[in-house]
Amino acid sequence: MENILKTFYLKIEEQKLNVDGLFLIKKDQIVSKAFWHPYDENQLHRMYSISKSLTMVAIGLLVTENKIKLTDYITNYFDYKVKDDFINQMTIKDLLTMQTAFTQTTYKKSEGSWLESFFTTQPDKKPGTIFSYDTSA
C-alpha cells in the first residue's frame, strides 16, 4: 500500500495537478496524508461543492434510519412561506440530483443568504424534470 501511495503522490507532482492535500482514512484512522506547496494541514481551505457530497451522506443515513424520505418536500424542513407551486413540489431527491425548479443558479452574491435567494428566486421549470446545476441546491 505504501508504494502505491508514493507512486500516486509522485504522479500528482509530476503532472503538476492542483491538489491542496489528501487524507486517506480507513476505519476511523488516518492511513496517509499529504499536502502540496503552498498548502499544509493547518491551512483553511475552500470546500466549494464538496459539502454537497457530505450532505448526501448525511441524507443517506437519515433515509436509512427512516427519519426522512427522498420524496419529502423541502418546504417541510425550512421556515419559509412559499407560494410558488414549483417550489412547494420540490423534493429532497430533486435537490440531491440537481433537478430543482431553476435553470440557473439561484445564489446571488450581493443579496442575503443562500437559503433566502433559493426560496425567493422565481422558478422557471417543474422540479424533477431537467438537470441544472444550482450552487444553492
Beta strands, then each sheet from edge to edge (+ up, - down):
strand 1: 21-26
strand 2: 29-35
sheet 1: 1+ 2-
end
